[in-house]
């Protein structure tokens, strides 16, 4: 029986090392996501992620969506393509002042449920074509009692406004 060529052995070893590294990074990221969010009774705690932002996972029209918590945004906004994928009903058009200037978008309606039990039914949401990630704005956050300290966003579910 012939022995395998040396290049094939080396390639196999490098591929296995790459696979182990990939799986290790995936496990680390999954653990990071789990430790960033916790619910203790009536308090939700979200720890700032590595990108410096708070992320709050929820469901929009029944599909899991990760929202970037944006206290500077008046309203909740999602990319237009996500609104199309979810089949959200358009009820009008709008203009939005963003960091990149004025953009044209649509107003859609959807049911939102955030992890921890925060719900907003028939929420008006801006669907913007150039938006890269869903934003959770003050139209939802303003209804909640929350504080931010030392990289932790605390939401008191019992103290909703």
TORKEMI-617812 format. One line per field, with one value per residue: residue number from 0; x, y, z of N, C-alpha, C, CB in turn; residue in three letters. Coordinates in nm, 4 decimals. Glycine has a CB too. Layout:
BEGIN
seq: [NUM/...]
n.px: [X/...]
n.py: [Y/...]
n.pz: [Z/...]
ca.px: [X/...]
ca.py: [Y/...]
ca.pz: [Z/...]
c.px: [X/...]
c.py: [Y/...]
c.pz: [Z/...]
cb.px: [X/...]
cb.py: [Y/...]
cb.pz: [Z/...]
type: [Ala/...]
//
This chain:
BEGIN
seq: [0/1/2/3/4/5/6/7/8/9/10/11/12/13/14/15/16/17/18/19/20/21/22/23/24/25/26/27/28/29/30/31/32/33/34/35/36/37/38/39/40/41/42/43/44/45/46/47/48/49/50/51/52/53/54/55/56/57/58/59/60/61/62/63/64/65/66/67/68/69/70/71/72/73/74/75/76/77/78/79/80/81/82/83/84/85/86/87/88/89/90/91/92/93/94/95/96/97/98/99/100/101/102/103/104/105/106/107/108/109/110/111/112/113/114/115/116/117/118/119/120/121/122/123/124/125/126/127/128/129/130/131/132/133/134/135/136/137/138/139/140/141/142/143/144/145/146/147/148/149/150/151/152/153/154/155/156/157/158/159/160]
n.px: [0.0839/0.0543/0.1979/0.0437/0.0868/0.3193/0.2370/-0.0408/-0.0825/0.0127/-0.1651/-0.4052/-0.3614/-0.3404/-0.5963/-0.7537/-0.6586/-0.7440/-1.0230/-1.0653/-0.9931/-1.1865/-1.4262/-1.3740/-1.3765/-1.6418/-1.7763/-1.6838/-1.7957/-2.0692/-2.0931/-2.0283/-2.2479/-2.4525/-2.3827/-2.4106/-2.6695/-2.9248/-3.1977/-3.3433/-3.5838/-3.7783/-3.5999/-3.4049/-3.0839/-2.8377/-2.5286/-2.2669/-2.1493/-1.8631/-1.8380/-1.8990/-2.1629/-2.5054/-2.6960/-3.0106/-3.1959/-3.4813/-3.8116/-3.9549/-4.2450/-4.2559/-4.0038/-3.6631/-3.4684/-3.1873/-3.1531/-2.9913/-2.9454/-3.0463/-3.0331/-3.0358/-3.2025/-3.5152/-3.7241/-3.7932/-3.6143/-3.5641/-3.3791/-3.4888/-3.4984/-3.5308/-3.7856/-3.9299/-3.8730/-4.0028/-4.2586/-4.3949/-4.6560/-4.6858/-4.7595/-4.7239/-4.5053/-4.1882/-3.9474/-3.6216/-3.3922/-3.0678/-2.7359/-2.6007/-2.7388/-3.0496/-3.2862/-3.5054/-3.7792/-3.9972/-4.2952/-4.3694/-4.5666/-4.5459/-4.5424/-4.3631/-4.1524/-3.9398/-3.6614/-3.7072/-3.9576/-4.0688/-4.3081/-4.4415/-4.7096/-4.8331/-4.6463/-4.5183/-4.2725/-3.9731/-3.8673/-3.5760/-3.3762/-3.0902/-3.0038/-2.8108/-2.8373/-3.0947/-3.2481/-3.3301/-3.5379/-3.6286/-3.9044/-3.9813/-3.8000/-3.8492/-4.0788/-4.0028/-3.8479/-3.5226/-3.1657/-2.8203/-2.5027/-2.1597/-2.1104/-2.3355/-2.6697/-2.9630/-3.2919/-3.5905/-3.8540/-4.0823/-4.1208/-4.2261/-4.3143]
n.py: [-0.1180/0.2186/0.5112/0.8195/1.1261/1.3793/1.6492/1.6246/1.5295/1.7469/1.9457/1.8399/1.8470/2.1272/2.2070/2.0793/2.2119/2.4713/2.4298/2.3600/2.6018/2.7737/2.6583/2.6968/2.9798/3.0270/2.9040/3.0668/3.3145/3.2521/3.2065/3.4621/3.6093/3.4975/3.5764/3.8480/3.9242/3.9232/3.8255/3.9105/3.8543/4.1332/4.2827/4.3586/4.3064/4.4301/4.3880/4.5887/4.5235/4.3935/4.5699/4.8098/4.8799/4.8344/4.5441/4.4099/4.1319/4.0215/3.9500/4.0129/4.0305/3.7598/3.6596/3.6112/3.8877/4.0943/4.3824/4.6973/4.8975/5.2216/5.5113/5.7607/5.7630/5.8576/5.6906/5.3373/5.1519/4.9650/4.7775/4.8180/4.5862/4.3866/4.4456/4.3835/4.1064/4.0140/4.0702/4.2980/4.5348/4.8236/5.1514/5.4071/5.6725/5.8240/6.0695/6.0619/6.1984/6.1221/6.0276/6.0302/6.2110/6.3265/6.0710/5.8758/5.6742/5.4066/5.3707/5.1115/4.8535/4.6506/4.3717/4.3649/4.1866/4.1846/4.0109/3.9147/4.0030/4.2480/4.4115/4.5435/4.6151/4.6403/4.8334/5.1289/5.1451/5.2605/5.1872/5.1702/5.2135/5.2253/5.1410/4.9377/4.7723/4.6663/4.9127/4.9946/5.2268/5.5334/5.5331/5.2896/5.2466/5.4729/5.4142/5.2653/5.2160/5.2871/5.2607/5.3454/5.2301/5.1909/5.0266/4.8665/4.8241/4.8718/4.7663/4.8316/4.6383/4.6470/4.9110/5.0384/5.3105]
n.pz: [0.0000/-0.0816/0.0635/0.1666/-0.0152/0.0939/0.0745/0.0834/0.3396/0.4915/0.4066/0.5024/0.7809/0.8196/0.7382/0.9336/1.1634/1.1014/1.0990/1.3684/1.4890/1.3788/1.4847/1.7557/1.7752/1.7012/1.9181/2.1273/2.0518/2.0695/2.3449/2.4371/2.3375/2.4925/2.7542/2.7435/2.7796/3.0195/3.2318/3.5284/3.7320/3.7282/3.5867/3.3082/3.1878/2.9776/2.8464/2.7177/2.3940/2.2104/1.9988/2.1080/2.1384/2.2488/2.2124/2.1426/2.1293/1.9580/1.8311/1.5247/1.3542/1.4041/1.3392/1.4350/1.5253/1.5607/1.7339/1.7303/2.0012/2.0041/2.1419/2.0398/1.8280/1.7091/1.6311/1.5780/1.3361/1.0356/0.7864/0.4479/0.2896/0.4810/0.5782/0.3485/0.3249/0.5546/0.4943/0.5802/0.6176/0.4242/0.5139/0.4379/0.3144/0.3935/0.5078/0.6391/0.8678/0.8755/0.9864/0.7510/0.6008/0.4461/0.3847/0.1814/0.2712/0.3814/0.5760/0.7808/0.9386/1.2251/1.4565/1.7505/1.9667/2.2308/2.3775/2.7113/2.7411/2.6574/2.4670/2.1633/1.9876/1.6553/1.5802/1.4410/1.2011/1.0570/0.7356/0.5805/0.2914/0.2890/0.5332/0.7488/0.9727/1.2007/1.4087/1.7388/1.8588/2.0378/2.0395/2.1373/2.3520/2.5074/2.6439/2.8515/3.1737/3.2153/3.2650/3.2296/3.3018/3.3576/3.1285/3.1207/3.0365/3.1979/3.2253/3.3723/3.3978/3.5470/3.5868/3.3664/3.1551]
ca.px: [0.0000/0.1337/0.1766/-0.0106/0.1900/0.3454/0.1556/-0.1773/-0.0777/0.0248/-0.2915/-0.5057/-0.3317/-0.3761/-0.7420/-0.8056/-0.6275/-0.8355/-1.1562/-1.0679/-0.9909/-1.3184/-1.5226/-1.3431/-1.4247/-1.7884/-1.8170/-1.6560/-1.8958/-2.1982/-2.0869/-2.0340/-2.3860/-2.5331/-2.3508/-2.4413/-2.8108/-2.9811/-3.3222/-3.3513/-3.7116/-3.8336/-3.4898/-3.3261/-2.9503/-2.7688/-2.3913/-2.2139/-2.0746/-1.7277/-1.8439/-1.9289/-2.3068/-2.5949/-2.7771/-3.1251/-3.2576/-3.6258/-3.8785/-4.0365/-4.3310/-4.2255/-3.8665/-3.5618/-3.3956/-3.1020/-3.1614/-2.8919/-3.0153/-3.0032/-3.1053/-3.0396/-3.3008/-3.6521/-3.8080/-3.7326/-3.5926/-3.5068/-3.3477/-3.6034/-3.5002/-3.5861/-3.9301/-3.9827/-3.8641/-4.1017/-4.3917/-4.4601/-4.7472/-4.6467/-4.8741/-4.6903/-4.3650/-4.1339/-3.8084/-3.5545/-3.2630/-2.9693/-2.5996/-2.5599/-2.8256/-3.1902/-3.3125/-3.6449/-3.8111/-4.1380/-4.3426/-4.4319/-4.6237/-4.5136/-4.5472/-4.2282/-4.1381/-3.7988/-3.6294/-3.7367/-4.1011/-4.1160/-4.3867/-4.5009/-4.7926/-4.8635/-4.5463/-4.4790/-4.1286/-3.9161/-3.7940/-3.4825/-3.2985/-2.9453/-2.9759/-2.7423/-2.8799/-3.2137/-3.2259/-3.4387/-3.5372/-3.6952/-4.0475/-3.9946/-3.7205/-3.9101/-4.1871/-3.9407/-3.7589/-3.3914/-3.0468/-2.6967/-2.3906/-2.0439/-2.1239/-2.4547/-2.7987/-3.0617/-3.4293/-3.6822/-3.9798/-4.1920/-4.1338/-4.2565/-4.3837]
ca.py: [0.0000/0.3405/0.6160/0.9432/1.2268/1.4730/1.7702/1.5937/1.5214/1.8834/2.0149/1.7870/1.9003/2.2693/2.2159/2.0426/2.3228/2.5806/2.3923/2.3717/2.7448/2.8247/2.6105/2.7641/3.1181/3.0202/2.8747/3.1867/3.4154/3.2095/3.2311/3.6074/3.6522/3.4531/3.6505/3.9901/3.9500/3.8443/3.8713/3.8733/3.9068/4.2414/4.3631/4.3093/4.3663/4.4088/4.4362/4.6437/4.4230/4.4315/4.6829/4.9309/4.9054/4.7386/4.4705/4.3472/4.0372/4.0095/3.8952/4.1066/3.9488/3.6203/3.6222/3.6659/4.0036/4.1581/4.5274/4.7833/4.9941/5.3542/5.6127/5.8837/5.7485/5.8869/5.5729/5.2106/5.1458/4.8416/4.7858/4.7935/4.4480/4.3066/4.4698/4.3072/3.9643/3.9841/4.0977/4.4009/4.6201/4.9634/5.2409/5.5403/5.7027/5.9206/6.1133/6.0498/6.2653/6.0294/6.0807/6.0456/6.3073/6.2891/5.9528/5.8409/5.5404/5.3702/5.3411/4.9793/4.8196/4.5147/4.3368/4.3474/4.1313/4.1774/3.9155/3.9731/4.0228/4.3787/4.3964/4.6614/4.5646/4.7353/4.9401/5.1949/5.1270/5.3162/5.0920/5.2562/5.1333/5.2229/5.0989/4.8085/4.6898/4.7173/5.0028/5.0075/5.3689/5.5853/5.5029/5.1734/5.2679/5.5792/5.3568/5.1821/5.2799/5.2275/5.3378/5.2941/5.2556/5.1022/4.9303/4.7819/4.8892/4.8052/4.8020/4.7894/4.6050/4.6850/5.0565/5.0905/5.4397]
ca.pz: [0.0000/-0.0928/0.1640/0.1115/-0.0423/0.2052/0.0594/0.1253/0.4861/0.5416/0.3787/0.5947/0.9141/0.8208/0.7323/1.0659/1.2541/1.0660/1.1447/1.5152/1.5200/1.3432/1.5835/1.8817/1.7666/1.7030/2.0562/2.2073/2.0173/2.1251/2.4896/2.4537/2.3162/2.6061/2.8763/2.7252/2.8072/3.1292/3.2916/3.6692/3.7797/3.6467/3.5335/3.1951/3.1800/2.8508/2.8544/2.5927/2.3186/2.1689/1.9051/2.1845/2.1363/2.3136/2.1169/2.2089/2.0379/1.9689/1.7159/1.4485/1.2684/1.4323/1.3013/1.5248/1.4733/1.6604/1.7234/1.7927/2.0857/1.9596/2.2196/1.9610/1.7203/1.7514/1.6090/1.5397/1.1916/0.9838/0.6437/0.3587/0.2444/0.5899/0.5767/0.2357/0.3600/0.6575/0.4407/0.6604/0.5411/0.4103/0.5331/0.3891/0.2857/0.4884/0.4966/0.7675/0.8791/0.9296/0.9893/0.6119/0.5334/0.4309/0.3038/0.1594/0.3182/0.3950/0.7104/0.7834/1.0685/1.2658/1.5981/1.8034/2.1014/2.2676/2.4829/2.8408/2.7468/2.6110/2.3442/2.0985/1.8788/1.5480/1.5894/1.3157/1.1858/0.9339/0.6515/0.5073/0.1969/0.3113/0.6710/0.7501/1.0864/1.2675/1.5214/1.8357/1.8915/2.1572/2.0384/2.2266/2.4738/2.5864/2.7237/2.9545/3.2713/3.1936/3.3018/3.1708/3.3913/3.3470/3.0199/3.1369/3.0194/3.2827/3.1942/3.4783/3.3317/3.6361/3.5898/3.2323/3.1561]
c.px: [0.0883/0.0976/0.1250/0.1022/0.2009/0.2580/0.0120/-0.1853/-0.0740/-0.1062/-0.3996/-0.4852/-0.3733/-0.5281/-0.8050/-0.7777/-0.7203/-0.9762/-1.1677/-1.0701/-1.1274/-1.4228/-1.5004/-1.3955/-1.5777/-1.8399/-1.7960/-1.7610/-2.0331/-2.2023/-2.0938/-2.1760/-2.4733/-2.5066/-2.3800/-2.5826/-2.8566/-3.1098/-3.3245/-3.4791/-3.7668/-3.7250/-3.4186/-3.1927/-2.8862/-2.6304/-2.3458/-2.1310/-1.9395/-1.7277/-1.8803/-2.0767/-2.3812/-2.6805/-2.8882/-3.1968/-3.4071/-3.6816/-3.9657/-4.1133/-4.2948/-4.0847/-3.7669/-3.4816/-3.3122/-3.1014/-3.0425/-2.9709/-2.9596/-3.0862/-3.1122/-3.1402/-3.4410/-3.7390/-3.7276/-3.7239/-3.5295/-3.4687/-3.4715/-3.6124/-3.5557/-3.7380/-3.9956/-3.9833/-3.9723/-4.2447/-4.4675/-4.5398/-4.6961/-4.7708/-4.8446/-4.5434/-4.3191/-3.9935/-3.7477/-3.4208/-3.1680/-2.8325/-2.5486/-2.6440/-2.9687/-3.2037/-3.4631/-3.6670/-3.9599/-4.1702/-4.4154/-4.4835/-4.5899/-4.5279/-4.4070/-4.2353/-3.9891/-3.7784/-3.6473/-3.8836/-4.1529/-4.1859/-4.4346/-4.5781/-4.8269/-4.7731/-4.5178/-4.3270/-4.0852/-3.8387/-3.7071/-3.3916/-3.1498/-2.9071/-2.9162/-2.7911/-3.0054/-3.1785/-3.3498/-3.4340/-3.6178/-3.8463/-4.0777/-3.9236/-3.7829/-4.0255/-4.1343/-3.8606/-3.6233/-3.2812/-2.9258/-2.5816/-2.2845/-2.0615/-2.2404/-2.5786/-2.8984/-3.1998/-3.5163/-3.8182/-4.0998/-4.2168/-4.1615/-4.3420/-4.5139]
c.py: [0.1241/0.4394/0.7416/1.0435/1.3265/1.5979/1.7460/1.5842/1.6624/1.9612/1.9699/1.8415/2.0470/2.2894/2.1812/2.1516/2.4418/2.5530/2.4057/2.5183/2.8066/2.7841/2.6750/2.9069/3.1204/2.9945/2.9968/3.2936/3.3791/3.2348/3.3807/3.6593/3.6152/3.5366/3.7997/4.0242/3.8622/3.9090/3.8189/3.9348/4.0089/4.3298/4.2904/4.3816/4.3281/4.4701/4.4837/4.5363/4.4780/4.5497/4.8143/4.9646/4.8009/4.6752/4.3981/4.2614/4.0325/3.9421/4.0035/4.0228/3.8007/3.5755/3.6865/3.7749/4.0598/4.3084/4.5929/4.8868/5.1324/5.4610/5.7468/5.8783/5.7733/5.7626/5.4507/5.2059/5.0123/4.8622/4.7519/4.6477/4.3550/4.3237/4.3897/4.1573/3.9245/4.0077/4.2012/4.4952/4.7638/5.0499/5.3833/5.5521/5.8084/5.9609/6.1027/6.1222/6.1698/6.0972/6.1051/6.1446/6.2574/6.1664/5.9313/5.6982/5.5174/5.3546/5.2077/4.9529/4.6743/4.4964/4.3005/4.2867/4.1143/4.0723/3.9839/4.0078/4.1586/4.3597/4.5328/4.6095/4.6772/4.8590/4.9961/5.1956/5.1900/5.2055/5.1749/5.1731/5.1230/5.1795/4.9584/4.7162/4.7499/4.8011/5.0066/5.1495/5.4046/5.5661/5.3804/5.1999/5.3727/5.5316/5.2796/5.2664/5.2113/5.3210/5.2686/5.3306/5.1477/4.9912/4.8354/4.8692/4.8073/4.8595/4.7434/4.7654/4.6400/4.8337/5.1161/5.2167/5.4321]
c.pz: [0.0000/0.0162/0.0943/0.0874/0.0747/0.1947/0.1060/0.2780/0.5465/0.5232/0.4762/0.7351/0.9219/0.8155/0.8675/1.1686/1.2281/1.1133/1.2960/1.5570/1.4922/1.4469/1.7200/1.8835/1.7707/1.8451/2.1450/2.1793/2.0734/2.2754/2.5194/2.4390/2.4359/2.7303/2.8633/2.7688/2.9226/3.1789/3.4336/3.7256/3.6829/3.5848/3.4204/3.1997/3.0478/2.8644/2.7169/2.5224/2.2745/2.0724/1.9738/2.1933/2.2184/2.2048/2.1930/2.1052/2.0637/1.8457/1.6542/1.3477/1.2825/1.3997/1.3955/1.4552/1.5881/1.6355/1.7909/1.8719/2.0526/2.0305/2.1465/1.8476/1.7760/1.7414/1.5735/1.3872/1.1547/0.8377/0.5603/0.3173/0.3516/0.5963/0.4645/0.2675/0.4598/0.6094/0.5217/0.5706/0.5420/0.4257/0.4866/0.3550/0.3851/0.4469/0.6347/0.7620/0.9481/0.9320/0.8476/0.5343/0.5270/0.3415/0.2936/0.2077/0.3209/0.5426/0.7007/0.9243/1.0996/1.4153/1.6435/1.9428/2.1285/2.3748/2.6175/2.8539/2.7047/2.4767/2.2942/1.9784/1.7823/1.5550/1.4504/1.3106/1.0542/0.8626/0.5575/0.4175/0.2292/0.4530/0.6702/0.8610/1.1478/1.3899/1.6093/1.8885/2.0144/2.1549/2.1242/2.3579/2.5652/2.6731/2.8452/3.0522/3.2575/3.2399/3.2418/3.2632/3.3737/3.2437/3.0321/3.1231/3.1009/3.2502/3.3038/3.4154/3.4168/3.6371/3.4548/3.2429/3.0833]
cb.px: [-0.0954/0.1145/0.3084/-0.1172/0.1583/0.4942/0.1563/-0.2254/0.0463/0.1399/-0.3369/-0.5013/-0.1809/-0.3096/-0.7966/-0.7440/-0.4799/-0.8359/-1.1889/-0.9458/-0.8815/-1.3594/-1.5142/-1.1932/-1.3728/-1.8384/-1.7380/-1.5140/-1.9042/-2.2238/-1.9578/-1.9430/-2.4427/-2.5057/-2.2051/-2.4221/-2.8978/-2.8793/-3.4478/-3.2242/-3.6963/-3.9267/-3.3903/-3.3999/-2.8611/-2.8481/-2.2971/-2.1278/-2.1552/-1.6579/-1.9446/-1.8573/-2.3593/-2.6842/-2.6902/-3.2224/-3.1951/-3.6904/-3.9617/-3.9492/-4.3187/-4.3182/-3.8360/-3.4685/-3.4939/-2.9573/-3.2914/-2.7949/-2.9985/-3.0163/-3.0387/-2.9035/-3.2916/-3.7117/-3.9077/-3.8144/-3.5032/-3.6062/-3.2306/-3.5938/-3.3604/-3.5216/-3.9602/-3.8999/-3.7260/-4.0749/-4.4717/-4.3562/-4.8911/-4.5770/-4.9149/-4.7275/-4.3453/-4.1333/-3.7969/-3.5350/-3.2742/-2.9647/-2.5055/-2.5646/-2.7742/-3.2715/-3.2429/-3.6842/-3.7528/-4.1704/-4.4364/-4.3314/-4.7781/-4.3734/-4.6464/-4.1521/-4.2151/-3.7477/-3.4847/-3.6523/-4.1453/-3.9976/-4.5074/-4.3909/-4.9211/-5.0108/-4.4154/-4.5374/-4.0897/-3.8231/-3.8920/-3.3980/-3.3140/-2.8874/-3.1052/-2.5942/-2.7670/-3.3041/-3.1900/-3.4268/-3.5881/-3.6639/-4.0965/-3.9378/-3.5787/-3.9580/-4.2724/-3.8508/-3.8155/-3.3722/-3.0326/-2.6737/-2.4380/-2.0150/-2.0016/-2.4538/-2.8407/-3.0289/-3.4725/-3.6909/-3.9832/-4.1640/-4.0107/-4.3293/-4.2979]
cb.py: [-0.0001/0.4043/0.6465/1.0031/1.3023/1.5139/1.8171/1.4619/1.4391/1.9558/1.9890/1.6342/1.8848/2.3413/2.1228/1.9103/2.3658/2.6034/2.2494/2.3004/2.8169/2.7743/2.4589/2.7639/3.1867/2.9095/2.7540/3.2414/3.4319/3.0599/3.1710/3.6761/3.5895/3.3068/3.6303/4.0295/3.9246/3.8306/3.8235/3.9212/3.9690/4.3266/4.3975/4.3322/4.3210/4.4714/4.3258/4.7718/4.3763/4.3131/4.6538/5.0458/4.9066/4.8075/4.3702/4.4550/3.8970/4.1464/3.7711/4.2188/3.9936/3.5364/3.6635/3.5551/4.1129/4.1004/4.5783/4.8507/4.9604/5.3682/5.6316/5.9126/5.6070/6.0002/5.5998/5.0891/5.2631/4.7231/4.6906/4.8814/4.4040/4.3464/4.6205/4.3347/3.9324/4.0679/3.9709/4.4798/4.6131/4.9894/5.2426/5.6447/5.7516/5.8630/6.2599/5.9015/6.4007/5.8984/5.9842/5.9141/6.3360/6.4062/5.8278/5.8562/5.5170/5.2393/5.4562/4.8679/4.8429/4.4790/4.2197/4.4821/3.9943/4.3139/3.8605/4.0960/3.9976/4.4813/4.3028/4.7689/4.5001/4.7777/4.8879/5.3419/4.9762/5.4395/4.9954/5.3399/5.1897/5.3597/5.1031/4.8295/4.6783/4.6023/5.1448/4.9019/5.4463/5.7312/5.4803/5.0460/5.3101/5.6876/5.2647/5.0765/5.2689/5.1924/5.3515/5.3512/5.2615/5.0410/4.8521/4.7080/4.8993/4.8250/4.7503/4.8960/4.4585/4.6383/5.1177/4.9831/5.5473]
cb.pz: [0.1214/-0.2295/0.2429/0.2062/-0.1746/0.2074/-0.0871/0.0603/0.5324/0.4704/0.2334/0.5967/0.9473/0.7027/0.6231/1.1124/1.2381/0.9159/1.1018/1.5780/1.4382/1.2046/1.5959/1.9060/1.6368/1.6074/2.1120/2.1773/1.8655/2.0956/2.5493/2.3527/2.1878/2.6359/2.9124/2.5803/2.6812/3.2451/3.2100/3.7494/3.9183/3.7308/3.6444/3.0567/3.2993/2.7297/2.9079/2.6194/2.1966/2.1042/1.7952/2.1246/1.9921/2.4240/2.0349/2.2716/2.0529/1.9887/1.7538/1.3780/1.1205/1.3596/1.1558/1.5746/1.4142/1.6559/1.7845/1.6858/2.2392/1.8049/2.3557/1.9053/1.6552/1.6668/1.5006/1.5955/1.1442/0.9991/0.6080/0.2343/0.2046/0.7246/0.5598/0.1086/0.4177/0.7804/0.4344/0.7424/0.5990/0.2733/0.6796/0.4917/0.1373/0.6311/0.4396/0.8056/0.9571/0.8464/1.0640/0.5437/0.3929/0.3729/0.3637/0.0093/0.4552/0.3170/0.7677/0.7388/1.0704/1.2228/1.6243/1.8065/2.1167/2.3160/2.4672/2.8634/2.8804/2.5988/2.3683/2.0556/1.9338/1.5552/1.6549/1.3056/1.1909/0.9643/0.5710/0.6051/0.0609/0.2835/0.7580/0.7646/1.1930/1.3078/1.4722/1.9524/1.7767/2.1732/1.8945/2.1603/2.4374/2.4961/2.6369/2.8908/3.4203/3.0465/3.4575/3.0266/3.5379/3.4807/3.0095/3.2754/2.8664/3.4332/3.0524/3.5931/3.2970/3.7758/3.6456/3.1469/3.0949]
type: [Unk/Unk/Unk/Unk/Unk/Unk/Unk/Unk/Unk/Unk/Unk/Unk/Unk/Unk/Unk/Unk/Unk/Unk/Unk/Unk/Unk/Unk/Unk/Unk/Unk/Unk/Unk/Unk/Unk/Unk/Unk/Unk/Unk/Unk/Unk/Unk/Unk/Unk/Unk/Unk/Unk/Unk/Unk/Unk/Unk/Unk/Unk/Unk/Unk/Unk/Unk/Unk/Unk/Unk/Unk/Unk/Unk/Unk/Unk/Unk/Unk/Unk/Unk/Unk/Unk/Unk/Unk/Unk/Unk/Unk/Unk/Unk/Unk/Unk/Unk/Unk/Unk/Unk/Unk/Unk/Unk/Unk/Unk/Unk/Unk/Unk/Unk/Unk/Unk/Unk/Unk/Unk/Unk/Unk/Unk/Unk/Unk/Unk/Unk/Unk/Unk/Unk/Unk/Unk/Unk/Unk/Unk/Unk/Unk/Unk/Unk/Unk/Unk/Unk/Unk/Unk/Unk/Unk/Unk/Unk/Unk/Unk/Unk/Unk/Unk/Unk/Unk/Unk/Unk/Unk/Unk/Unk/Unk/Unk/Unk/Unk/Unk/Unk/Unk/Unk/Unk/Unk/Unk/Unk/Unk/Unk/Unk/Unk/Unk/Unk/Unk/Unk/Unk/Unk/Unk/Unk/Unk/Unk/Unk/Unk/Unk]
//
